[in-house]
Amino acid sequence: MANIKSAKKRILVTKNRYEKNKAVKSGVKTAIKKVYAAIDAADKAAADEALKNAISVISKAASKGVLHKDTASRKVSRLTLAVNKIGK
């Protein structure tokens, strides 16, 4: 266990950031699952709505630094392609 005051504070800050980042990542995964669930149901309207929400969640995660911008871009791209294939 840390004895120095600044080290104790770093432990607390790191724990808080870990928990926030974990919650954001979990939200991203949930949003992605909702898109794929709508795709599996072949519901174009629900998939479009879920995609719109997922893009928002992913972009916010990237802007906060939880996800790398390239990772966010890749996830959005793959989801968009998957949703666009429904109509074909």
Backbone bond lengths (Angstrom), bond angles and torsions (degrees), N, CA, C in turn:
res aa  C-N    CA-C-N  psi(-1)  N-CA   C-N-CA  omega(-1)  CA-C   N-CA-C  phi
1 M - - - 1.456 - - 1.525 109.14 -
2 A 1.318 115.22 144.18 1.457 121.12 -177.90 1.533 110.90 -71.15
3 N 1.332 115.09 144.71 1.461 120.94 177.56 1.521 111.83 -105.96
4 I 1.322 116.44 -26.53 1.461 120.98 -175.78 1.526 109.15 -83.36
5 K 1.346 114.91 140.04 1.464 120.73 -175.62 1.529 112.33 -57.37
6 S 1.321 117.41 -43.46 1.470 120.30 -178.02 1.526 111.10 -67.10
7 A 1.325 116.91 -33.94 1.462 120.86 178.61 1.528 110.04 -68.87
8 K 1.330 116.66 -38.33 1.461 120.68 177.05 1.530 110.03 -63.24
9 K 1.328 115.38 -41.93 1.467 119.37 179.65 1.525 110.40 -64.73
10 R 1.328 117.24 -41.63 1.469 120.51 179.79 1.522 110.83 -60.34
11 I 1.334 116.67 -38.01 1.459 120.72 178.28 1.526 110.13 -60.89
12 L 1.349 116.67 -45.49 1.460 120.96 179.66 1.528 111.56 -64.90
13 V 1.330 116.32 -45.08 1.468 121.00 -178.60 1.529 110.28 -63.47
14 T 1.315 116.26 -43.25 1.461 121.05 179.71 1.528 110.24 -62.03
15 K 1.319 116.88 -42.35 1.466 120.91 179.28 1.521 110.70 -62.39
16 N 1.335 117.14 -44.34 1.462 120.85 -179.88 1.521 111.57 -64.15
17 R 1.325 116.94 -43.49 1.464 120.72 179.40 1.519 110.83 -64.93
18 Y 1.324 116.70 -39.24 1.465 121.68 178.26 1.521 110.28 -59.67
19 E 1.329 116.26 -45.89 1.459 120.30 -178.13 1.527 111.60 -66.76
20 K 1.329 117.17 -40.77 1.466 120.32 178.38 1.524 110.72 -65.79
21 N 1.322 116.46 -45.30 1.462 120.77 179.80 1.529 110.85 -62.22
22 K 1.326 116.02 -39.60 1.460 120.84 179.62 1.526 110.12 -63.33
23 A 1.332 117.01 -41.42 1.464 121.17 179.30 1.522 110.92 -64.97
24 V 1.329 117.24 -41.32 1.463 120.91 179.93 1.526 110.42 -65.87
25 K 1.341 116.84 -44.54 1.466 120.59 179.01 1.525 110.77 -62.31
26 S 1.318 116.86 -38.88 1.452 121.30 178.20 1.525 110.25 -63.40
27 G 1.332 116.59 -40.51 1.461 121.15 177.68 1.511 112.10 -63.34
28 V 1.327 116.25 -37.69 1.467 121.09 177.86 1.527 109.33 -64.34
29 K 1.321 116.84 -46.50 1.463 120.74 -179.50 1.526 111.20 -61.73
30 T 1.329 116.93 -40.75 1.454 121.34 179.34 1.523 110.81 -63.78
31 A 1.332 116.85 -43.84 1.465 121.10 179.79 1.531 110.73 -62.14
32 I 1.331 116.45 -40.61 1.467 120.93 179.56 1.530 110.07 -66.13
33 K 1.334 116.85 -41.14 1.464 120.41 179.45 1.528 111.03 -62.83
34 K 1.329 117.11 -36.60 1.462 120.55 179.58 1.529 110.63 -65.86
35 V 1.332 116.89 -37.22 1.470 120.35 177.67 1.523 109.38 -64.22
36 Y 1.318 117.07 -48.68 1.465 120.17 -178.69 1.535 111.89 -65.83
37 A 1.335 117.41 -31.70 1.468 120.02 176.96 1.522 109.91 -65.58
38 A 1.329 116.80 -40.90 1.466 120.66 178.26 1.525 110.53 -67.62
39 I 1.328 116.97 -36.16 1.466 120.94 178.09 1.531 109.93 -65.50
40 D 1.324 116.78 -43.65 1.457 120.87 179.73 1.536 111.17 -63.32
41 A 1.337 116.21 -32.18 1.465 120.68 178.11 1.530 111.36 -80.89
42 A 1.330 116.79 -4.68 1.471 123.42 -179.25 1.526 111.65 58.80
43 D 1.333 115.99 34.56 1.468 122.01 179.31 1.528 108.87 -101.19
44 K 1.321 116.22 97.59 1.467 121.83 -174.86 1.528 111.85 -61.45
45 A 1.329 117.58 -43.41 1.466 121.47 -178.17 1.530 110.87 -63.66
46 A 1.333 116.55 -46.50 1.469 120.45 179.65 1.524 110.62 -66.10
47 A 1.323 116.38 -37.32 1.465 120.52 179.80 1.525 110.45 -65.57
48 D 1.337 116.90 -41.51 1.468 120.34 178.22 1.525 111.18 -62.70
49 E 1.334 116.03 -43.00 1.465 120.49 179.91 1.536 110.59 -66.13
50 A 1.327 116.51 -43.35 1.464 121.00 178.92 1.522 110.68 -65.77
51 L 1.330 117.00 -36.69 1.468 121.12 177.86 1.517 110.71 -64.20
52 K 1.315 116.17 -43.92 1.470 120.77 179.06 1.530 110.34 -58.43
53 N 1.329 116.30 -44.98 1.469 121.40 178.59 1.532 110.74 -65.79
54 A 1.328 117.22 -42.51 1.465 121.21 -178.04 1.531 110.89 -64.33
55 I 1.325 116.73 -41.07 1.469 120.13 179.11 1.521 109.94 -61.61
56 S 1.321 116.33 -40.63 1.465 120.86 178.33 1.530 111.19 -62.49
57 V 1.324 116.30 -47.10 1.473 121.11 -178.23 1.528 110.51 -64.34
58 I 1.330 116.29 -43.50 1.464 120.95 -178.64 1.527 110.65 -65.83
59 S 1.328 116.93 -41.84 1.465 120.84 -179.69 1.525 111.37 -64.61
60 K 1.325 116.13 -39.79 1.470 119.71 178.03 1.529 110.65 -64.77
61 A 1.329 116.02 -40.22 1.467 119.90 178.95 1.525 110.38 -63.63
62 A 1.333 117.06 -38.60 1.456 120.90 179.69 1.528 110.74 -69.78
63 S 1.319 116.72 -39.13 1.464 119.62 -178.49 1.521 111.79 -68.94
64 K 1.334 116.63 -27.20 1.461 120.92 177.77 1.524 112.44 -85.31
65 G 1.339 115.86 -7.64 1.461 119.11 178.24 1.515 113.81 87.90
66 V 1.327 116.91 7.17 1.463 120.04 178.58 1.521 109.53 -73.07
67 L 1.344 115.74 -41.37 1.456 121.87 174.61 1.524 108.46 -112.16
68 H 1.319 116.50 146.54 1.464 121.36 173.66 1.518 107.82 -69.47
69 K 1.321 117.41 147.18 1.465 120.46 -176.14 1.521 112.44 -61.39
70 D 1.326 117.57 -34.63 1.463 120.19 178.45 1.527 111.65 -70.24
71 T 1.321 116.33 -36.12 1.460 121.14 177.12 1.525 109.53 -64.46
72 A 1.326 115.85 -44.57 1.464 120.52 178.98 1.525 110.21 -61.94
73 S 1.318 116.44 -43.83 1.455 121.20 -179.58 1.528 110.91 -61.86
74 R 1.325 116.22 -42.04 1.468 121.20 179.77 1.527 110.75 -63.94
75 K 1.321 117.36 -43.34 1.464 121.02 180.00 1.529 110.89 -63.37
76 V 1.335 116.44 -44.45 1.464 120.64 179.60 1.524 110.19 -62.90
77 S 1.324 116.31 -43.06 1.456 120.89 -178.56 1.524 111.11 -61.90
78 R 1.310 117.30 -45.97 1.463 121.12 -178.48 1.526 111.81 -66.25
79 L 1.338 115.88 -39.25 1.462 119.05 178.07 1.527 110.80 -65.55
80 T 1.328 116.40 -43.00 1.462 120.75 -179.29 1.523 110.73 -62.52
81 L 1.319 116.69 -43.93 1.467 120.18 177.55 1.530 111.13 -60.40
82 A 1.316 116.57 -42.88 1.457 120.86 -178.62 1.528 111.20 -64.45
83 V 1.327 116.72 -40.90 1.462 120.44 -179.85 1.531 110.05 -69.25
84 N 1.322 117.10 -38.83 1.461 120.38 -178.74 1.532 112.26 -67.21
85 K 1.318 117.37 -23.87 1.463 120.81 179.78 1.535 111.96 -74.26
86 I 1.325 117.68 -16.15 1.467 120.70 -179.31 1.530 110.26 -62.80
87 G 1.321 116.24 -44.39 1.457 120.54 -175.25 1.514 114.49 -68.05
88 K 1.327 116.62 -15.65 1.477 119.78 -175.62 1.500 112.56 -88.92
